[in-house]
Amino acid sequence: MTVQLGIPQPRDGTPNASDTAVPGVPPRRPGDAPPGLVDRYGRRATDMRLSLTDKCNLRCTYCMPAEGLEWLSKQAVMNAAEIERIVRIGVDRLGVRELRLTGGEPLVRADLVDIIAAIRSNHPLLPISLTTNGVGLDRKAAALKSAGLTRINVSIDSLHEETFTQLTRRPFLDRVLAGVDAARDAGLGPVKINAVLMRGINDLEAPSLLAWAVDRGYELRFIEQMPLDADHGWTRKDMITAAEIRGLLSDDFVLSPDPRARDGAPAERFEVRRRDTSSAAGSGSVGETDGPLLGTVGIIASVTEPFCADCRRTRITAEGKIMSCLFSREEFDLLGLLRSGADDDELARRWQDAMWVKPKAHGMDHVGLDAPDFIQPDRSMSAIGG
């Protein structure tokens, strides 16, 4: 029942090397692409992911080592005014229609509320969301809502304190759960919960995580573990795949494809119903309709069921580097150009040139266990921005 979006086909024609705008970047020719953040394969980026910091107060095993990483200096990271300007260029000049603020952990920035308030003042109708680990959210949720935050995603990989501590290396589950409740009470809904399943650690918790989420009106998103760990220990065979996730849920739930259009979303959504275990027809397949609708669940299968052909994301790291793809090894310096005195037109062109060379796909073979064309980025997820 999975919609396989596949890999886009290149347009006819090759960019003219004499028109290069960024050193080492195949340029856009006049007429190659309409205005906006368009690439050579016809995809248009309208969803901006902007990292506010590389720092994090957890040490999740699939992201960074126990001792943490060497953090960027304060001077290297975009300040509030620079963030505001880059967002304004993206929205006013380049067609960005949705903003996600990420980290590291964005709640560790003391000026987070002010940043959101400034962006909201400039863009009254822009959807602004935040991805967080939830530590400290209970104290800030109301202020974030008042500043103009639209909604929130919170990462919770386990509801068992011991397992949560094993995965995050911090005993903060109670604080995270308090933050989720505070976000709901503040009106930052729909609250979305992100969960990464790790083989032999929390994979059997999939049904209980989903039951907990739908009972409280939260939207759960299971995410395949991606090769973005700082230790470079990821292996395809150890990853819990989307197919396995659906199987883990099938004893307790019936998943039916969500009738709403996916519309470029990374998660494939399913409607969730309780399985009638007394029914002889219960077969575990997607598409049955036992019981009333409880809510929805999403599965983000970046590795095994890639959605590269309909990717609409552009990413800015905490130090102002453009990444056209989460798995890209190429980065383009926007902040350095800004600090050198470039005007908005120059910054917009740099951004367009960087997105023009977005790869057609991330290179992970979704058939076999090996990915010979894929080279893991040097950065971990916390240093890129989720």
TORKOL-4160 file (C-alpha; in steps of 0.2 Angstrom, whole numbers, padded with zeros to 4 digits, m for minus):
386
<pt num="1" X="0000" Y="0000" Z="0000"/>
<pt num="2" X="0015" Y="0011" Z="0000"/>
<pt num="3" X="0016" Y="0025" Z="m0013"/>
<pt num="4" X="0033" Y="0024" Z="m0021"/>
<pt num="5" X="0037" Y="0041" Z="m0028"/>
<pt num="6" X="0053" Y="0035" Z="m0036"/>
<pt num="7" X="0067" Y="0046" Z="m0043"/>
<pt num="8" X="0065" Y="0061" Z="m0054"/>
<pt num="9" X="0071" Y="0062" Z="m0072"/>
<pt num="10" X="0083" Y="0076" Z="m0077"/>
<pt num="11" X="0077" Y="0089" Z="m0089"/>
<pt num="12" X="0084" Y="0090" Z="m0106"/>
<pt num="13" X="0099" Y="0101" Z="m0108"/>
<pt num="14" X="0115" Y="0104" Z="m0098"/>
<pt num="15" X="0119" Y="0120" Z="m0089"/>
<pt num="16" X="0131" Y="0132" Z="m0098"/>
<pt num="17" X="0148" Y="0132" Z="m0088"/>
<pt num="18" X="0152" Y="0149" Z="m0093"/>
<pt num="19" X="0137" Y="0156" Z="m0083"/>
<pt num="20" X="0143" Y="0149" Z="m0066"/>
<pt num="21" X="0137" Y="0160" Z="m0051"/>
<pt num="22" X="0145" Y="0150" Z="m0037"/>
<pt num="23" X="0162" Y="0142" Z="m0039"/>
<pt num="24" X="0161" Y="0123" Z="m0043"/>
<pt num="25" X="0142" Y="0124" Z="m0045"/>
<pt num="26" X="0134" Y="0120" Z="m0062"/>
<pt num="27" X="0124" Y="0136" Z="m0065"/>
<pt num="28" X="0107" Y="0139" Z="m0071"/>
<pt num="29" X="0104" Y="0146" Z="m0088"/>
<pt num="30" X="0092" Y="0160" Z="m0092"/>
<pt num="31" X="0075" Y="0151" Z="m0094"/>
<pt num="32" X="0081" Y="0135" Z="m0086"/>
<pt num="33" X="0070" Y="0138" Z="m0071"/>
<pt num="34" X="0056" Y="0149" Z="m0065"/>
<pt num="35" X="0059" Y="0161" Z="m0050"/>
<pt num="36" X="0060" Y="0152" Z="m0033"/>
<pt num="37" X="0070" Y="0137" Z="m0026"/>
<pt num="38" X="0069" Y="0126" Z="m0041"/>
<pt num="39" X="0081" Y="0112" Z="m0045"/>
<pt num="40" X="0086" Y="0104" Z="m0062"/>
<pt num="41" X="0073" Y="0090" Z="m0060"/>
<pt num="42" X="0058" Y="0102" Z="m0058"/>
<pt num="43" X="0056" Y="0101" Z="m0039"/>
<pt num="44" X="0052" Y="0117" Z="m0030"/>
<pt num="45" X="0057" Y="0119" Z="m0012"/>
<pt num="46" X="0044" Y="0128" Z="m0002"/>
<pt num="47" X="0047" Y="0120" Z="0015"/>
<pt num="48" X="0062" Y="0128" Z="0024"/>
<pt num="49" X="0071" Y="0119" Z="0039"/>
<pt num="50" X="0081" Y="0132" Z="0048"/>
<pt num="51" X="0093" Y="0126" Z="0062"/>
<pt num="52" X="0095" Y="0138" Z="0077"/>
<pt num="53" X="0109" Y="0129" Z="0085"/>
<pt num="54" X="0120" Y="0113" Z="0085"/>
<pt num="55" X="0119" Y="0111" Z="0104"/>
<pt num="56" X="0109" Y="0098" Z="0112"/>
<pt num="57" X="0105" Y="0093" Z="0130"/>
<pt num="58" X="0102" Y="0075" Z="0126"/>
<pt num="59" X="0115" Y="0062" Z="0119"/>
<pt num="60" X="0104" Y="0051" Z="0109"/>
<pt num="61" X="0113" Y="0035" Z="0103"/>
<pt num="62" X="0108" Y="0037" Z="0085"/>
<pt num="63" X="0114" Y="0055" Z="0084"/>
<pt num="64" X="0129" Y="0059" Z="0094"/>
<pt num="65" X="0142" Y="0051" Z="0105"/>
<pt num="66" X="0140" Y="0050" Z="0124"/>
<pt num="67" X="0153" Y="0064" Z="0127"/>
<pt num="68" X="0144" Y="0075" Z="0115"/>
<pt num="69" X="0152" Y="0085" Z="0100"/>
<pt num="70" X="0163" Y="0100" Z="0098"/>
<pt num="71" X="0150" Y="0114" Z="0097"/>
<pt num="72" X="0151" Y="0129" Z="0086"/>
<pt num="73" X="0156" Y="0146" Z="0094"/>
<pt num="74" X="0143" Y="0159" Z="0097"/>
<pt num="75" X="0150" Y="0170" Z="0083"/>
<pt num="76" X="0149" Y="0156" Z="0070"/>
<pt num="77" X="0130" Y="0154" Z="0073"/>
<pt num="78" X="0117" Y="0165" Z="0065"/>
<pt num="79" X="0111" Y="0179" Z="0076"/>
<pt num="80" X="0093" Y="0184" Z="0078"/>
<pt num="81" X="0094" Y="0198" Z="0065"/>
<pt num="82" X="0103" Y="0186" Z="0052"/>
<pt num="83" X="0089" Y="0173" Z="0055"/>
<pt num="84" X="0076" Y="0186" Z="0052"/>
<pt num="85" X="0083" Y="0192" Z="0036"/>
<pt num="86" X="0086" Y="0175" Z="0029"/>
<pt num="87" X="0068" Y="0170" Z="0033"/>
<pt num="88" X="0062" Y="0186" Z="0025"/>
<pt num="89" X="0072" Y="0182" Z="0009"/>
<pt num="90" X="0065" Y="0165" Z="0008"/>
<pt num="91" X="0047" Y="0170" Z="0010"/>
<pt num="92" X="0046" Y="0186" Z="0001"/>
<pt num="93" X="0058" Y="0182" Z="m0014"/>
<pt num="94" X="0059" Y="0163" Z="m0015"/>
<pt num="95" X="0042" Y="0156" Z="m0012"/>
<pt num="96" X="0045" Y="0148" Z="0005"/>
<pt num="97" X="0028" Y="0144" Z="0012"/>
<pt num="98" X="0032" Y="0134" Z="0028"/>
<pt num="99" X="0046" Y="0136" Z="0041"/>
<pt num="100" X="0052" Y="0123" Z="0053"/>
<pt num="101" X="0064" Y="0128" Z="0067"/>
<pt num="102" X="0076" Y="0115" Z="0072"/>
<pt num="103" X="0092" Y="0111" Z="0081"/>
<pt num="104" X="0102" Y="0103" Z="0089"/>
<pt num="105" X="0089" Y="0108" Z="0102"/>
<pt num="106" X="0081" Y="0125" Z="0098"/>
<pt num="107" X="0075" Y="0127" Z="0116"/>
<pt num="108" X="0093" Y="0130" Z="0122"/>
<pt num="109" X="0093" Y="0147" Z="0113"/>
<pt num="110" X="0089" Y="0160" Z="0126"/>
<pt num="111" X="0082" Y="0171" Z="0112"/>
<pt num="112" X="0070" Y="0158" Z="0104"/>
<pt num="113" X="0054" Y="0167" Z="0109"/>
<pt num="114" X="0061" Y="0184" Z="0102"/>
<pt num="115" X="0066" Y="0175" Z="0086"/>
<pt num="116" X="0049" Y="0168" Z="0083"/>
<pt num="117" X="0040" Y="0184" Z="0088"/>
<pt num="118" X="0051" Y="0194" Z="0075"/>
<pt num="119" X="0047" Y="0181" Z="0061"/>
<pt num="120" X="0029" Y="0181" Z="0065"/>
<pt num="121" X="0028" Y="0200" Z="0065"/>
<pt num="122" X="0036" Y="0200" Z="0047"/>
<pt num="123" X="0025" Y="0185" Z="0041"/>
<pt num="124" X="0008" Y="0185" Z="0049"/>
<pt num="125" X="0002" Y="0170" Z="0040"/>
<pt num="126" X="0017" Y="0159" Z="0039"/>
<pt num="127" X="0016" Y="0142" Z="0047"/>
<pt num="128" X="0030" Y="0141" Z="0060"/>
<pt num="129" X="0033" Y="0124" Z="0068"/>
<pt num="130" X="0047" Y="0119" Z="0080"/>
<pt num="131" X="0056" Y="0102" Z="0082"/>
<pt num="132" X="0062" Y="0099" Z="0100"/>
<pt num="133" X="0067" Y="0085" Z="0112"/>
<pt num="134" X="0054" Y="0093" Z="0124"/>
<pt num="135" X="0066" Y="0096" Z="0139"/>
<pt num="136" X="0061" Y="0113" Z="0146"/>
<pt num="137" X="0046" Y="0114" Z="0135"/>
<pt num="138" X="0034" Y="0114" Z="0150"/>
<pt num="139" X="0041" Y="0131" Z="0155"/>
<pt num="140" X="0041" Y="0139" Z="0138"/>
<pt num="141" X="0026" Y="0132" Z="0128"/>
<pt num="142" X="0014" Y="0146" Z="0133"/>
<pt num="143" X="0027" Y="0160" Z="0128"/>
<pt num="144" X="0031" Y="0151" Z="0111"/>
<pt num="145" X="0012" Y="0151" Z="0107"/>
<pt num="146" X="0011" Y="0169" Z="0112"/>
<pt num="147" X="0026" Y="0173" Z="0101"/>
<pt num="148" X="0018" Y="0166" Z="0086"/>
<pt num="149" X="0023" Y="0148" Z="0085"/>
<pt num="150" X="0010" Y="0137" Z="0075"/>
<pt num="151" X="0013" Y="0120" Z="0081"/>
<pt num="152" X="0027" Y="0108" Z="0088"/>
<pt num="153" X="0035" Y="0091" Z="0085"/>
<pt num="154" X="0042" Y="0082" Z="0101"/>
<pt num="155" X="0054" Y="0067" Z="0100"/>
<pt num="156" X="0050" Y="0053" Z="0111"/>
<pt num="157" X="0057" Y="0036" Z="0107"/>
<pt num="158" X="0051" Y="0027" Z="0123"/>
<pt num="159" X="0038" Y="0029" Z="0137"/>
<pt num="160" X="0048" Y="0018" Z="0149"/>
<pt num="161" X="0060" Y="0028" Z="0159"/>
<pt num="162" X="0074" Y="0015" Z="0159"/>
<pt num="163" X="0074" Y="0013" Z="0140"/>
<pt num="164" X="0072" Y="0032" Z="0137"/>
<pt num="165" X="0088" Y="0034" Z="0148"/>
<pt num="166" X="0097" Y="0021" Z="0138"/>
<pt num="167" X="0093" Y="0029" Z="0121"/>
<pt num="168" X="0095" Y="0047" Z="0126"/>
<pt num="169" X="0109" Y="0045" Z="0140"/>
<pt num="170" X="0098" Y="0057" Z="0151"/>
<pt num="171" X="0085" Y="0053" Z="0164"/>
<pt num="172" X="0073" Y="0066" Z="0158"/>
<pt num="173" X="0057" Y="0057" Z="0152"/>
<pt num="174" X="0046" Y="0065" Z="0165"/>
<pt num="175" X="0052" Y="0082" Z="0159"/>
<pt num="176" X="0048" Y="0078" Z="0141"/>
<pt num="177" X="0031" Y="0071" Z="0145"/>
<pt num="178" X="0027" Y="0087" Z="0155"/>
<pt num="179" X="0033" Y="0097" Z="0140"/>
<pt num="180" X="0021" Y="0088" Z="0128"/>
<pt num="181" X="0006" Y="0091" Z="0139"/>
<pt num="182" X="0011" Y="0109" Z="0141"/>
<pt num="183" X="0012" Y="0111" Z="0122"/>
<pt num="184" X="m0006" Y="0103" Z="0120"/>
<pt num="185" X="m0013" Y="0115" Z="0134"/>
<pt num="186" X="m0005" Y="0130" Z="0125"/>
<pt num="187" X="m0013" Y="0126" Z="0109"/>
<pt num="188" X="0002" Y="0121" Z="0099"/>
<pt num="189" X="m0008" Y="0108" Z="0090"/>
<pt num="190" X="m0008" Y="0096" Z="0082"/>
<pt num="191" X="0006" Y="0090" Z="0093"/>
<pt num="192" X="0017" Y="0078" Z="0083"/>
<pt num="193" X="0028" Y="0065" Z="0091"/>
<pt num="194" X="0043" Y="0058" Z="0083"/>
<pt num="195" X="0050" Y="0041" Z="0087"/>
<pt num="196" X="0065" Y="0031" Z="0080"/>
<pt num="197" X="0064" Y="0013" Z="0083"/>
<pt num="198" X="0080" Y="0004" Z="0087"/>
<pt num="199" X="0082" Y="m0015" Z="0085"/>
<pt num="200" X="0082" Y="m0024" Z="0101"/>
<pt num="201" X="0079" Y="m0009" Z="0112"/>
<pt num="202" X="0062" Y="0000" Z="0109"/>
<pt num="203" X="0056" Y="m0008" Z="0093"/>
<pt num="204" X="0043" Y="m0019" Z="0103"/>
<pt num="205" X="0036" Y="m0003" Z="0110"/>
<pt num="206" X="0028" Y="0003" Z="0093"/>
<pt num="207" X="0010" Y="m0002" Z="0098"/>
<pt num="208" X="0011" Y="0005" Z="0115"/>
<pt num="209" X="0018" Y="0022" Z="0108"/>
<pt num="210" X="0004" Y="0023" Z="0095"/>
<pt num="211" X="m0010" Y="0019" Z="0108"/>
<pt num="212" X="m0003" Y="0032" Z="0120"/>
<pt num="213" X="m0002" Y="0045" Z="0106"/>
<pt num="214" X="m0020" Y="0042" Z="0099"/>
<pt num="215" X="m0027" Y="0041" Z="0116"/>
<pt num="216" X="m0021" Y="0059" Z="0119"/>
<pt num="217" X="m0024" Y="0066" Z="0102"/>
<pt num="218" X="m0006" Y="0067" Z="0097"/>
<pt num="219" X="0000" Y="0062" Z="0079"/>
<pt num="220" X="0014" Y="0050" Z="0080"/>
<pt num="221" X="0028" Y="0049" Z="0067"/>
<pt num="222" X="0039" Y="0034" Z="0066"/>
<pt num="223" X="0055" Y="0038" Z="0058"/>
<pt num="224" X="0067" Y="0025" Z="0050"/>
<pt num="225" X="0084" Y="0027" Z="0058"/>
<pt num="226" X="0095" Y="0037" Z="0046"/>
<pt num="227" X="0114" Y="0036" Z="0043"/>
<pt num="228" X="0116" Y="0053" Z="0052"/>
<pt num="229" X="0125" Y="0047" Z="0068"/>
<pt num="230" X="0141" Y="0055" Z="0073"/>
<pt num="231" X="0149" Y="0038" Z="0077"/>
<pt num="232" X="0145" Y="0032" Z="0059"/>
<pt num="233" X="0139" Y="0016" Z="0066"/>
<pt num="234" X="0123" Y="0015" Z="0056"/>
<pt num="235" X="0120" Y="m0001" Z="0046"/>
<pt num="236" X="0105" Y="m0005" Z="0035"/>
<pt num="237" X="0103" Y="m0022" Z="0042"/>
<pt num="238" X="0101" Y="m0015" Z="0060"/>
<pt num="239" X="0088" Y="m0003" Z="0055"/>
<pt num="240" X="0069" Y="m0005" Z="0058"/>
<pt num="241" X="0061" Y="m0003" Z="0041"/>
<pt num="242" X="0044" Y="0005" Z="0037"/>
<pt num="243" X="0038" Y="m0012" Z="0032"/>
<pt num="244" X="0043" Y="m0019" Z="0049"/>
<pt num="245" X="0035" Y="m0005" Z="0058"/>
<pt num="246" X="0018" Y="m0008" Z="0049"/>
<pt num="247" X="0020" Y="m0027" Z="0054"/>
<pt num="248" X="0024" Y="m0022" Z="0073"/>
<pt num="249" X="0008" Y="m0012" Z="0073"/>
<pt num="250" X="m0003" Y="m0025" Z="0064"/>
<pt num="251" X="m0008" Y="m0036" Z="0079"/>
<pt num="252" X="m0016" Y="m0022" Z="0088"/>
<pt num="253" X="m0021" Y="m0009" Z="0074"/>
<pt num="254" X="m0028" Y="m0009" Z="0057"/>
<pt num="255" X="m0020" Y="0005" Z="0046"/>
<pt num="256" X="m0029" Y="0012" Z="0031"/>
<pt num="257" X="m0021" Y="0024" Z="0019"/>
<pt num="258" X="m0025" Y="0042" Z="0024"/>
<pt num="259" X="m0037" Y="0049" Z="0010"/>
<pt num="260" X="m0028" Y="0066" Z="0011"/>
<pt num="261" X="m0015" Y="0070" Z="m0002"/>
<pt num="262" X="0003" Y="0068" Z="0004"/>
<pt num="263" X="0007" Y="0084" Z="m0005"/>
<pt num="264" X="0026" Y="0083" Z="m0002"/>
<pt num="265" X="0025" Y="0078" Z="0016"/>
<pt num="266" X="0039" Y="0066" Z="0022"/>
<pt num="267" X="0027" Y="0055" Z="0031"/>
<pt num="268" X="0016" Y="0043" Z="0023"/>
<pt num="269" X="0000" Y="0044" Z="0034"/>
<pt num="270" X="m0012" Y="0030" Z="0039"/>
<pt num="271" X="m0029" Y="0031" Z="0048"/>
<pt num="272" X="m0028" Y="0020" Z="0064"/>
<pt num="273" X="m0042" Y="0009" Z="0070"/>
<pt num="274" X="m0041" Y="m0004" Z="0084"/>
<pt num="275" X="m0041" Y="m0022" Z="0077"/>
<pt num="276" X="m0056" Y="m0033" Z="0081"/>
<pt num="277" X="m0047" Y="m0048" Z="0087"/>
<pt num="278" X="m0063" Y="m0058" Z="0087"/>
<pt num="279" X="m0065" Y="m0056" Z="0069"/>
<pt num="280" X="m0060" Y="m0071" Z="0058"/>
<pt num="281" X="m0056" Y="m0059" Z="0044"/>
<pt num="282" X="m0041" Y="m0050" Z="0054"/>
<pt num="283" X="m0026" Y="m0054" Z="0043"/>
<pt num="284" X="m0014" Y="m0040" Z="0048"/>
<pt num="285" X="m0015" Y="m0032" Z="0031"/>
<pt num="286" X="m0016" Y="m0013" Z="0028"/>
<pt num="287" X="m0033" Y="m0008" Z="0022"/>
<pt num="288" X="m0045" Y="m0017" Z="0034"/>
<pt num="289" X="m0058" Y="m0006" Z="0043"/>
<pt num="290" X="m0061" Y="m0013" Z="0061"/>
<pt num="291" X="m0068" Y="m0001" Z="0074"/>
<pt num="292" X="m0069" Y="0018" Z="0074"/>
<pt num="293" X="m0056" Y="0029" Z="0068"/>
<pt num="294" X="m0044" Y="0034" Z="0082"/>
<pt num="295" X="m0032" Y="0045" Z="0073"/>
<pt num="296" X="m0018" Y="0045" Z="0061"/>
<pt num="297" X="0000" Y="0038" Z="0061"/>
<pt num="298" X="0014" Y="0043" Z="0049"/>
<pt num="299" X="0029" Y="0033" Z="0044"/>
<pt num="300" X="0044" Y="0042" Z="0037"/>
<pt num="301" X="0054" Y="0029" Z="0027"/>
<pt num="302" X="0068" Y="0040" Z="0020"/>
<pt num="303" X="0079" Y="0024" Z="0018"/>
<pt num="304" X="0068" Y="0010" Z="0011"/>
<pt num="305" X="0054" Y="0020" Z="0003"/>
<pt num="306" X="0062" Y="0036" Z="m0002"/>
<pt num="307" X="0051" Y="0051" Z="m0007"/>
<pt num="308" X="0065" Y="0061" Z="m0016"/>
<pt num="309" X="0055" Y="0064" Z="m0032"/>
<pt num="310" X="0043" Y="0075" Z="m0022"/>
<pt num="311" X="0055" Y="0083" Z="m0010"/>
<pt num="312" X="0051" Y="0101" Z="m0006"/>
<pt num="313" X="0063" Y="0105" Z="0007"/>
<pt num="314" X="0078" Y="0117" Z="0008"/>
<pt num="315" X="0089" Y="0117" Z="0024"/>
<pt num="316" X="0099" Y="0131" Z="0032"/>
<pt num="317" X="0112" Y="0125" Z="0046"/>
<pt num="318" X="0115" Y="0135" Z="0062"/>
<pt num="319" X="0130" Y="0143" Z="0054"/>
<pt num="320" X="0121" Y="0148" Z="0038"/>
<pt num="321" X="0125" Y="0135" Z="0026"/>
<pt num="322" X="0113" Y="0129" Z="0013"/>
<pt num="323" X="0110" Y="0111" Z="0011"/>
<pt num="324" X="0099" Y="0105" Z="m0003"/>
<pt num="325" X="0097" Y="0088" Z="0004"/>
<pt num="326" X="0098" Y="0081" Z="0022"/>
<pt num="327" X="0111" Y="0068" Z="0015"/>
<pt num="328" X="0121" Y="0080" Z="0005"/>
<pt num="329" X="0139" Y="0082" Z="0007"/>
<pt num="330" X="0139" Y="0099" Z="m0002"/>
<pt num="331" X="0136" Y="0115" Z="0007"/>
<pt num="332" X="0135" Y="0133" Z="0001"/>
<pt num="333" X="0139" Y="0148" Z="0013"/>
<pt num="334" X="0125" Y="0160" Z="0014"/>
<pt num="335" X="0129" Y="0168" Z="0030"/>
<pt num="336" X="0147" Y="0172" Z="0025"/>
<pt num="337" X="0140" Y="0181" Z="0010"/>
<pt num="338" X="0127" Y="0190" Z="0021"/>
<pt num="339" X="0141" Y="0196" Z="0033"/>
<pt num="340" X="0152" Y="0202" Z="0018"/>
<pt num="341" X="0138" Y="0215" Z="0014"/>
<pt num="342" X="0129" Y="0206" Z="0000"/>
<pt num="343" X="0112" Y="0213" Z="m0004"/>
<pt num="344" X="0096" Y="0203" Z="m0004"/>
<pt num="345" X="0097" Y="0200" Z="m0023"/>
<pt num="346" X="0114" Y="0192" Z="m0021"/>
<pt num="347" X="0109" Y="0181" Z="m0006"/>
<pt num="348" X="0093" Y="0175" Z="m0016"/>
<pt num="349" X="0104" Y="0171" Z="m0031"/>
<pt num="350" X="0116" Y="0161" Z="m0020"/>
<pt num="351" X="0102" Y="0151" Z="m0013"/>
<pt num="352" X="0094" Y="0148" Z="m0030"/>
<pt num="353" X="0111" Y="0142" Z="m0037"/>
<pt num="354" X="0113" Y="0130" Z="m0022"/>
<pt num="355" X="0096" Y="0122" Z="m0024"/>
<pt num="356" X="0098" Y="0121" Z="m0043"/>
<pt num="357" X="0111" Y="0107" Z="m0040"/>
<pt num="358" X="0101" Y="0097" Z="m0028"/>
<pt num="359" X="0104" Y="0079" Z="m0031"/>
<pt num="360" X="0091" Y="0068" Z="m0039"/>
<pt num="361" X="0091" Y="0056" Z="m0024"/>
<pt num="362" X="0101" Y="0053" Z="m0009"/>
<pt num="363" X="0109" Y="0037" Z="m0016"/>
<pt num="364" X="0104" Y="0024" Z="m0003"/>
<pt num="365" X="0099" Y="0008" Z="m0013"/>
<pt num="366" X="0081" Y="0004" Z="m0006"/>
<pt num="367" X="0082" Y="m0014" Z="m0013"/>
<pt num="368" X="0097" Y="m0022" Z="m0005"/>
<pt num="369" X="0106" Y="m0021" Z="0011"/>
<pt num="370" X="0121" Y="m0011" Z="0004"/>
<pt num="371" X="0121" Y="0006" Z="m0002"/>
<pt num="372" X="0136" Y="0007" Z="m0014"/>
<pt num="373" X="0132" Y="0025" Z="m0021"/>
<pt num="374" X="0129" Y="0032" Z="m0004"/>
<pt num="375" X="0142" Y="0041" Z="0007"/>
<pt num="376" X="0137" Y="0046" Z="0024"/>
<pt num="377" X="0138" Y="0065" Z="0027"/>
<pt num="378" X="0152" Y="0070" Z="0039"/>
<pt num="379" X="0139" Y="0080" Z="0050"/>
<pt num="380" X="0127" Y="0071" Z="0062"/>
<pt num="381" X="0109" Y="0076" Z="0063"/>
<pt num="382" X="0111" Y="0088" Z="0077"/>
<pt num="383" X="0124" Y="0098" Z="0066"/>
<pt num="384" X="0113" Y="0098" Z="0051"/>
<pt num="385" X="0096" Y="0102" Z="0058"/>
<pt num="386" X="0082" Y="0090" Z="0056"/>
